[in-house]
Amino acid sequence: MEQANQFSTPIAPVKHFTNPSVAQKQLLREIHCLERQLDRLRVRTDLLDESTLSDYREMIHSRQMILNQLNYNK
């Protein structure tokens, strides 16, 4: 298993999707949604602490890593 650069969560290789383009589209939607949520939270500094910020960064990063793996396996 590979390790994400700045996160300690292991990232398993992505294989055997029946339709990778569906998975890619879903990941792109999730990344976009998470980035929009994070932007909205940044406006509300009373709702955003370092832990929440870190969680969002990790969620975005993990989806980007899976997306990169899907693109690599084409």
Summary of the structure (lengths in Angstrom):
residues: 74
radius of gyration: 14.0
end to end distance: 19.5
largest distance: 43.2
contacts: 171
relative contact order: 0.20
helix: 64%
strand: 5%
